[in-house]
Amino acid sequence: MTATVRNLEGQDEVSILREIQAALQGLKFGAVEITVHNGQVVQIERKEKFRLNPQSSHNT
């Protein structure tokens, strides 16, 4: 997992919405979590799941 530090403090609504949109970009399975403190967005977290196709256990 990687963390990118971005300063959201003092950003306008459009900038925050742009960051949320970027977190959603290309997400097929997972979640985007937005953390708010004192009415301010302080963190946007993206959790992505990768679905793997199980290989057949048959050796025939």
PyMOL Python script that loads the backbone (N, CA, C, O; Angstrom):
from pymol import cmd

cmd.read_pdbstr("""\
ATOM      1  N   MET A   1       0.847  -1.166   0.000  1.00  0.00           N
ATOM      2  CA  MET A   1       0.000   0.000   0.000  1.00  0.00           C
ATOM      3  C   MET A   1       0.897   1.235   0.000  1.00  0.00           C
ATOM      4  O   MET A   1       1.916   1.263   0.690  1.00  0.00           O
ATOM      5  N   THR A   2       0.528   2.234  -0.756  1.00  0.00           N
ATOM      6  CA  THR A   2       1.283   3.481  -0.800  1.00  0.00           C
ATOM      7  C   THR A   2       0.425   4.634  -0.339  1.00  0.00           C
ATOM      8  O   THR A   2      -0.791   4.648  -0.529  1.00  0.00           O
ATOM      9  N   ALA A   3       1.077   5.595   0.266  1.00  0.00           N
ATOM     10  CA  ALA A   3       0.386   6.803   0.711  1.00  0.00           C
ATOM     11  C   ALA A   3       1.016   8.000   0.028  1.00  0.00           C
ATOM     12  O   ALA A   3       2.239   8.126  -0.022  1.00  0.00           O
ATOM     13  N   THR A   4       0.189   8.864  -0.489  1.00  0.00           N
ATOM     14  CA  THR A   4       0.643  10.104  -1.090  1.00  0.00           C
ATOM     15  C   THR A   4       0.131  11.238  -0.230  1.00  0.00           C
ATOM     16  O   THR A   4      -1.071  11.345   0.016  1.00  0.00           O
ATOM     17  N   VAL A   5       1.035  12.082   0.226  1.00  0.00           N
ATOM     18  CA  VAL A   5       0.632  13.188   1.075  1.00  0.00           C
ATOM     19  C   VAL A   5       0.276  14.374   0.192  1.00  0.00           C
ATOM     20  O   VAL A   5       1.098  14.851  -0.591  1.00  0.00           O
ATOM     21  N   ARG A   6      -0.951  14.841   0.326  1.00  0.00           N
ATOM     22  CA  ARG A   6      -1.414  16.022  -0.394  1.00  0.00           C
ATOM     23  C   ARG A   6      -2.051  16.948   0.614  1.00  0.00           C
ATOM     24  O   ARG A   6      -2.779  16.496   1.498  1.00  0.00           O
ATOM     25  N   ASN A   7      -1.796  18.210   0.499  1.00  0.00           N
ATOM     26  CA  ASN A   7      -2.354  19.179   1.426  1.00  0.00           C
ATOM     27  C   ASN A   7      -3.739  19.590   0.943  1.00  0.00           C
ATOM     28  O   ASN A   7      -3.869  20.322  -0.038  1.00  0.00           O
ATOM     29  N   LEU A   8      -4.786  19.112   1.643  1.00  0.00           N
ATOM     30  CA  LEU A   8      -6.158  19.446   1.284  1.00  0.00           C
ATOM     31  C   LEU A   8      -6.647  20.677   2.039  1.00  0.00           C
ATOM     32  O   LEU A   8      -7.690  21.240   1.707  1.00  0.00           O
ATOM     33  N   GLU A   9      -5.891  21.094   3.057  1.00  0.00           N
ATOM     34  CA  GLU A   9      -6.304  22.231   3.879  1.00  0.00           C
ATOM     35  C   GLU A   9      -6.369  23.495   3.038  1.00  0.00           C
ATOM     36  O   GLU A   9      -5.436  23.812   2.300  1.00  0.00           O
ATOM     37  N   GLY A  10      -7.462  24.202   3.153  1.00  0.00           N
ATOM     38  CA  GLY A  10      -7.623  25.452   2.423  1.00  0.00           C
ATOM     39  C   GLY A  10      -8.023  25.276   0.965  1.00  0.00           C
ATOM     40  O   GLY A  10      -8.178  26.265   0.248  1.00  0.00           O
ATOM     41  N   GLN A  11      -8.194  24.031   0.510  1.00  0.00           N
ATOM     42  CA  GLN A  11      -8.588  23.815  -0.877  1.00  0.00           C
ATOM     43  C   GLN A  11     -10.073  24.085  -1.035  1.00  0.00           C
ATOM     44  O   GLN A  11     -10.864  23.881  -0.114  1.00  0.00           O
ATOM     45  N   ASP A  12     -10.426  24.540  -2.201  1.00  0.00           N
ATOM     46  CA  ASP A  12     -11.838  24.786  -2.467  1.00  0.00           C
ATOM     47  C   ASP A  12     -12.555  23.486  -2.814  1.00  0.00           C
ATOM     48  O   ASP A  12     -11.923  22.450  -3.021  1.00  0.00           O
ATOM     49  N   GLU A  13     -13.860  23.554  -2.873  1.00  0.00           N
ATOM     50  CA  GLU A  13     -14.694  22.379  -3.115  1.00  0.00           C
ATOM     51  C   GLU A  13     -14.355  21.706  -4.435  1.00  0.00           C
ATOM     52  O   GLU A  13     -14.351  20.478  -4.516  1.00  0.00           O
ATOM     53  N   VAL A  14     -14.072  22.481  -5.464  1.00  0.00           N
ATOM     54  CA  VAL A  14     -13.766  21.909  -6.782  1.00  0.00           C
ATOM     55  C   VAL A  14     -12.493  21.069  -6.721  1.00  0.00           C
ATOM     56  O   VAL A  14     -12.436  19.994  -7.317  1.00  0.00           O
ATOM     57  N   SER A  15     -11.474  21.544  -6.010  1.00  0.00           N
ATOM     58  CA  SER A  15     -10.222  20.791  -5.890  1.00  0.00           C
ATOM     59  C   SER A  15     -10.428  19.484  -5.149  1.00  0.00           C
ATOM     60  O   SER A  15      -9.875  18.453  -5.530  1.00  0.00           O
ATOM     61  N   ILE A  16     -11.219  19.525  -4.096  1.00  0.00           N
ATOM     62  CA  ILE A  16     -11.481  18.302  -3.331  1.00  0.00           C
ATOM     63  C   ILE A  16     -12.277  17.310  -4.169  1.00  0.00           C
ATOM     64  O   ILE A  16     -11.983  16.115  -4.156  1.00  0.00           O
ATOM     65  N   LEU A  17     -13.274  17.789  -4.894  1.00  0.00           N
ATOM     66  CA  LEU A  17     -14.047  16.906  -5.769  1.00  0.00           C
ATOM     67  C   LEU A  17     -13.169  16.308  -6.869  1.00  0.00           C
ATOM     68  O   LEU A  17     -13.376  15.164  -7.272  1.00  0.00           O
ATOM     69  N   ARG A  18     -12.213  17.057  -7.346  1.00  0.00           N
ATOM     70  CA  ARG A  18     -11.270  16.562  -8.358  1.00  0.00           C
ATOM     71  C   ARG A  18     -10.422  15.425  -7.775  1.00  0.00           C
ATOM     72  O   ARG A  18     -10.159  14.433  -8.455  1.00  0.00           O
ATOM     73  N   GLU A  19      -9.996  15.574  -6.512  1.00  0.00           N
ATOM     74  CA  GLU A  19      -9.222  14.518  -5.851  1.00  0.00           C
ATOM     75  C   GLU A  19     -10.065  13.260  -5.661  1.00  0.00           C
ATOM     76  O   GLU A  19      -9.563  12.150  -5.838  1.00  0.00           O
ATOM     77  N   ILE A  20     -11.324  13.418  -5.307  1.00  0.00           N
ATOM     78  CA  ILE A  20     -12.226  12.272  -5.151  1.00  0.00           C
ATOM     79  C   ILE A  20     -12.434  11.591  -6.495  1.00  0.00           C
ATOM     80  O   ILE A  20     -12.423  10.363  -6.579  1.00  0.00           O
ATOM     81  N   GLN A  21     -12.622  12.375  -7.536  1.00  0.00           N
ATOM     82  CA  GLN A  21     -12.791  11.812  -8.877  1.00  0.00           C
ATOM     83  C   GLN A  21     -11.544  11.040  -9.300  1.00  0.00           C
ATOM     84  O   GLN A  21     -11.655   9.975  -9.908  1.00  0.00           O
ATOM     85  N   ALA A  22     -10.365  11.563  -8.988  1.00  0.00           N
ATOM     86  CA  ALA A  22      -9.117  10.874  -9.319  1.00  0.00           C
ATOM     87  C   ALA A  22      -9.010   9.546  -8.568  1.00  0.00           C
ATOM     88  O   ALA A  22      -8.508   8.564  -9.115  1.00  0.00           O
ATOM     89  N   ALA A  23      -9.479   9.512  -7.318  1.00  0.00           N
ATOM     90  CA  ALA A  23      -9.455   8.279  -6.537  1.00  0.00           C
ATOM     91  C   ALA A  23     -10.399   7.227  -7.125  1.00  0.00           C
ATOM     92  O   ALA A  23     -10.126   6.030  -7.041  1.00  0.00           O
ATOM     93  N   LEU A  24     -11.499   7.671  -7.715  1.00  0.00           N
ATOM     94  CA  LEU A  24     -12.473   6.759  -8.316  1.00  0.00           C
ATOM     95  C   LEU A  24     -12.061   6.288  -9.708  1.00  0.00           C
ATOM     96  O   LEU A  24     -12.550   5.265 -10.187  1.00  0.00           O
ATOM     97  N   GLN A  25     -11.175   7.019 -10.351  1.00  0.00           N
ATOM     98  CA  GLN A  25     -10.767   6.725 -11.732  1.00  0.00           C
ATOM     99  C   GLN A  25     -10.220   5.299 -11.845  1.00  0.00           C
ATOM    100  O   GLN A  25      -9.250   4.947 -11.175  1.00  0.00           O
ATOM    101  N   GLY A  26     -10.835   4.501 -12.678  1.00  0.00           N
ATOM    102  CA  GLY A  26     -10.368   3.147 -12.960  1.00  0.00           C
ATOM    103  C   GLY A  26     -10.648   2.124 -11.868  1.00  0.00           C
ATOM    104  O   GLY A  26     -10.218   0.976 -11.982  1.00  0.00           O
ATOM    105  N   LEU A  27     -11.351   2.508 -10.826  1.00  0.00           N
ATOM    106  CA  LEU A  27     -11.638   1.590  -9.719  1.00  0.00           C
ATOM    107  C   LEU A  27     -12.777   0.653 -10.135  1.00  0.00           C
ATOM    108  O   LEU A  27     -13.882   1.103 -10.440  1.00  0.00           O
ATOM    109  N   LYS A  28     -12.495  -0.655 -10.144  1.00  0.00           N
ATOM    110  CA  LYS A  28     -13.518  -1.633 -10.514  1.00  0.00           C
ATOM    111  C   LYS A  28     -14.111  -2.302  -9.284  1.00  0.00           C
ATOM    112  O   LYS A  28     -15.327  -2.477  -9.200  1.00  0.00           O
ATOM    113  N   PHE A  29     -13.269  -2.676  -8.334  1.00  0.00           N
ATOM    114  CA  PHE A  29     -13.701  -3.307  -7.086  1.00  0.00           C
ATOM    115  C   PHE A  29     -12.956  -2.621  -5.956  1.00  0.00           C
ATOM    116  O   PHE A  29     -11.726  -2.572  -5.968  1.00  0.00           O
ATOM    117  N   GLY A  30     -13.677  -2.093  -4.984  1.00  0.00           N
ATOM    118  CA  GLY A  30     -13.006  -1.466  -3.856  1.00  0.00           C
ATOM    119  C   GLY A  30     -13.861  -0.375  -3.251  1.00  0.00           C
ATOM    120  O   GLY A  30     -15.087  -0.387  -3.358  1.00  0.00           O
ATOM    121  N   ALA A  31     -13.178   0.581  -2.605  1.00  0.00           N
ATOM    122  CA  ALA A  31     -13.888   1.648  -1.908  1.00  0.00           C
ATOM    123  C   ALA A  31     -13.038   2.911  -1.870  1.00  0.00           C
ATOM    124  O   ALA A  31     -11.809   2.853  -1.894  1.00  0.00           O
ATOM    125  N   VAL A  32     -13.714   4.043  -1.810  1.00  0.00           N
ATOM    126  CA  VAL A  32     -13.064   5.329  -1.573  1.00  0.00           C
ATOM    127  C   VAL A  32     -13.652   5.862  -0.280  1.00  0.00           C
ATOM    128  O   VAL A  32     -14.865   6.042  -0.167  1.00  0.00           O
ATOM    129  N   GLU A  33     -12.785   6.113   0.700  1.00  0.00           N
ATOM    130  CA  GLU A  33     -13.219   6.588   2.008  1.00  0.00           C
ATOM    131  C   GLU A  33     -12.762   8.034   2.190  1.00  0.00           C
ATOM    132  O   GLU A  33     -11.592   8.355   1.978  1.00  0.00           O
ATOM    133  N   ILE A  34     -13.690   8.898   2.582  1.00  0.00           N
ATOM    134  CA  ILE A  34     -13.402  10.310   2.789  1.00  0.00           C
ATOM    135  C   ILE A  34     -13.516  10.594   4.280  1.00  0.00           C
ATOM    136  O   ILE A  34     -14.568  10.371   4.879  1.00  0.00           O
ATOM    137  N   THR A  35     -12.426  11.088   4.881  1.00  0.00           N
ATOM    138  CA  THR A  35     -12.408  11.406   6.304  1.00  0.00           C
ATOM    139  C   THR A  35     -12.548  12.908   6.491  1.00  0.00           C
ATOM    140  O   THR A  35     -11.839  13.697   5.867  1.00  0.00           O
ATOM    141  N   VAL A  36     -13.476  13.288   7.362  1.00  0.00           N
ATOM    142  CA  VAL A  36     -13.769  14.697   7.620  1.00  0.00           C
ATOM    143  C   VAL A  36     -13.553  14.991   9.101  1.00  0.00           C
ATOM    144  O   VAL A  36     -14.020  14.242   9.959  1.00  0.00           O
ATOM    145  N   HIS A  37     -12.849  16.076   9.400  1.00  0.00           N
ATOM    146  CA  HIS A  37     -12.655  16.556  10.777  1.00  0.00           C
ATOM    147  C   HIS A  37     -13.051  18.022  10.821  1.00  0.00           C
ATOM    148  O   HIS A  37     -12.581  18.825  10.014  1.00  0.00           O
ATOM    149  N   ASN A  38     -13.907  18.364  11.755  1.00  0.00           N
ATOM    150  CA  ASN A  38     -14.361  19.758  11.926  1.00  0.00           C
ATOM    151  C   ASN A  38     -14.884  20.360  10.620  1.00  0.00           C
ATOM    152  O   ASN A  38     -14.630  21.526  10.318  1.00  0.00           O
ATOM    153  N   GLY A  39     -15.610  19.558   9.857  1.00  0.00           N
ATOM    154  CA  GLY A  39     -16.205  20.051   8.620  1.00  0.00           C
ATOM    155  C   GLY A  39     -15.242  20.183   7.454  1.00  0.00           C
ATOM    156  O   GLY A  39     -15.611  20.729   6.414  1.00  0.00           O
ATOM    157  N   GLN A  40     -14.010  19.696   7.602  1.00  0.00           N
ATOM    158  CA  GLN A  40     -13.008  19.786   6.544  1.00  0.00           C
ATOM    159  C   GLN A  40     -12.587  18.389   6.106  1.00  0.00           C
ATOM    160  O   GLN A  40     -12.382  17.513   6.946  1.00  0.00           O
ATOM    161  N   VAL A  41     -12.457  18.174   4.805  1.00  0.00           N
ATOM    162  CA  VAL A  41     -11.927  16.912   4.294  1.00  0.00           C
ATOM    163  C   VAL A  41     -10.439  16.880   4.622  1.00  0.00           C
ATOM    164  O   VAL A  41      -9.685  17.761   4.211  1.00  0.00           O
ATOM    165  N   VAL A  42     -10.027  15.863   5.361  1.00  0.00           N
ATOM    166  CA  VAL A  42      -8.622  15.764   5.751  1.00  0.00           C
ATOM    167  C   VAL A  42      -7.921  14.567   5.121  1.00  0.00           C
ATOM    168  O   VAL A  42      -6.692  14.499   5.117  1.00  0.00           O
ATOM    169  N   GLN A  43      -8.698  13.615   4.586  1.00  0.00           N
ATOM    170  CA  GLN A  43      -8.074  12.428   4.025  1.00  0.00           C
ATOM    171  C   GLN A  43      -9.005  11.775   3.019  1.00  0.00           C
ATOM    172  O   GLN A  43     -10.216  11.703   3.228  1.00  0.00           O
ATOM    173  N   ILE A  44      -8.425  11.301   1.927  1.00  0.00           N
ATOM    174  CA  ILE A  44      -9.152  10.509   0.932  1.00  0.00           C
ATOM    175  C   ILE A  44      -8.358   9.222   0.761  1.00  0.00           C
ATOM    176  O   ILE A  44      -7.185   9.254   0.387  1.00  0.00           O
ATOM    177  N   GLU A  45      -9.000   8.087   1.037  1.00  0.00           N
ATOM    178  CA  GLU A  45      -8.312   6.802   0.986  1.00  0.00           C
ATOM    179  C   GLU A  45      -8.956   5.916  -0.068  1.00  0.00           C
ATOM    180  O   GLU A  45     -10.179   5.784  -0.119  1.00  0.00           O
ATOM    181  N   ARG A  46      -8.134   5.316  -0.899  1.00  0.00           N
ATOM    182  CA  ARG A  46      -8.606   4.411  -1.947  1.00  0.00           C
ATOM    183  C   ARG A  46      -8.163   2.995  -1.597  1.00  0.00           C
ATOM    184  O   ARG A  46      -6.980   2.740  -1.374  1.00  0.00           O
ATOM    185  N   LYS A  47      -9.121   2.087  -1.552  1.00  0.00           N
ATOM    186  CA  LYS A  47      -8.843   0.677  -1.304  1.00  0.00           C
ATOM    187  C   LYS A  47      -9.299  -0.085  -2.536  1.00  0.00           C
ATOM    188  O   LYS A  47     -10.475  -0.054  -2.898  1.00  0.00           O
ATOM    189  N   GLU A  48      -8.366  -0.764  -3.173  1.00  0.00           N
ATOM    190  CA  GLU A  48      -8.694  -1.466  -4.407  1.00  0.00           C
ATOM    191  C   GLU A  48      -8.488  -2.958  -4.220  1.00  0.00           C
ATOM    192  O   GLU A  48      -7.501  -3.399  -3.632  1.00  0.00           O
ATOM    193  N   LYS A  49      -9.436  -3.721  -4.732  1.00  0.00           N
ATOM    194  CA  LYS A  49      -9.347  -5.173  -4.683  1.00  0.00           C
ATOM    195  C   LYS A  49      -9.107  -5.692  -6.084  1.00  0.00           C
ATOM    196  O   LYS A  49      -9.679  -5.195  -7.054  1.00  0.00           O
ATOM    197  N   PHE A  50      -8.261  -6.687  -6.177  1.00  0.00           N
ATOM    198  CA  PHE A  50      -7.996  -7.330  -7.460  1.00  0.00           C
ATOM    199  C   PHE A  50      -8.545  -8.739  -7.400  1.00  0.00           C
ATOM    200  O   PHE A  50      -8.172  -9.518  -6.522  1.00  0.00           O
ATOM    201  N   ARG A  51      -9.418  -9.067  -8.314  1.00  0.00           N
ATOM    202  CA  ARG A  51     -10.012 -10.398  -8.361  1.00  0.00           C
ATOM    203  C   ARG A  51      -9.155 -11.271  -9.273  1.00  0.00           C
ATOM    204  O   ARG A  51      -8.898 -10.920 -10.425  1.00  0.00           O
ATOM    205  N   LEU A  52      -8.723 -12.400  -8.751  1.00  0.00           N
ATOM    206  CA  LEU A  52      -7.907 -13.338  -9.508  1.00  0.00           C
ATOM    207  C   LEU A  52      -8.747 -14.542  -9.874  1.00  0.00           C
ATOM    208  O   LEU A  52      -9.553 -15.015  -9.072  1.00  0.00           O
ATOM    209  N   ASN A  53      -8.559 -15.036 -11.083  1.00  0.00           N
ATOM    210  CA  ASN A  53      -9.256 -16.246 -11.507  1.00  0.00           C
ATOM    211  C   ASN A  53      -8.499 -17.440 -10.955  1.00  0.00           C
ATOM    212  O   ASN A  53      -7.303 -17.574 -11.216  1.00  0.00           O
ATOM    213  N   PRO A  54      -9.160 -18.318 -10.194  1.00  0.00           N
ATOM    214  CA  PRO A  54      -8.472 -19.490  -9.656  1.00  0.00           C
ATOM    215  C   PRO A  54      -8.083 -20.441 -10.790  1.00  0.00           C
ATOM    216  O   PRO A  54      -8.869 -20.704 -11.701  1.00  0.00           O
ATOM    217  N   GLN A  55      -6.868 -20.943 -10.711  1.00  0.00           N
ATOM    218  CA  GLN A  55      -6.424 -21.899 -11.724  1.00  0.00           C
ATOM    219  C   GLN A  55      -6.980 -23.271 -11.399  1.00  0.00           C
ATOM    220  O   GLN A  55      -7.172 -23.626 -10.236  1.00  0.00           O
ATOM    221  N   SER A  56      -7.231 -24.024 -12.437  1.00  0.00           N
ATOM    222  CA  SER A  56      -7.773 -25.368 -12.246  1.00  0.00           C
ATOM    223  C   SER A  56      -6.748 -26.249 -11.533  1.00  0.00           C
ATOM    224  O   SER A  56      -5.559 -26.213 -11.852  1.00  0.00           O
ATOM    225  N   SER A  57      -7.209 -27.029 -10.578  1.00  0.00           N
ATOM    226  CA  SER A  57      -6.299 -27.927  -9.839  1.00  0.00           C
ATOM    227  C   SER A  57      -6.153 -29.280 -10.525  1.00  0.00           C
ATOM    228  O   SER A  57      -5.444 -30.155 -10.027  1.00  0.00           O
ATOM    229  N   HIS A  58      -6.813 -29.455 -11.656  1.00  0.00           N
ATOM    230  CA  HIS A  58      -6.744 -30.700 -12.407  1.00  0.00           C
ATOM    231  C   HIS A  58      -5.501 -30.673 -13.298  1.00  0.00           C
ATOM    232  O   HIS A  58      -5.241 -29.677 -13.974  1.00  0.00           O
ATOM    233  N   ASN A  59      -4.735 -31.764 -13.299  1.00  0.00           N
ATOM    234  CA  ASN A  59      -3.535 -31.854 -14.118  1.00  0.00           C
ATOM    235  C   ASN A  59      -3.732 -32.834 -15.277  1.00  0.00           C
ATOM    236  O   ASN A  59      -2.811 -33.570 -15.629  1.00  0.00           O
ATOM    237  N   THR A  60      -4.909 -32.844 -15.860  1.00  0.00           N
ATOM    238  CA  THR A  60      -5.183 -33.794 -16.938  1.00  0.00           C
ATOM    239  C   THR A  60      -5.094 -33.117 -18.264  1.00  0.00           C
ATOM    240  O   THR A  60      -5.293 -33.755 -19.298  1.00  0.00           O
TER     241      THR A  60
END
""", "prot")
cmd.dss("prot")
cmd.show_as("cartoon", "prot")
cmd.util.cbc("prot")
cmd.orient("prot")
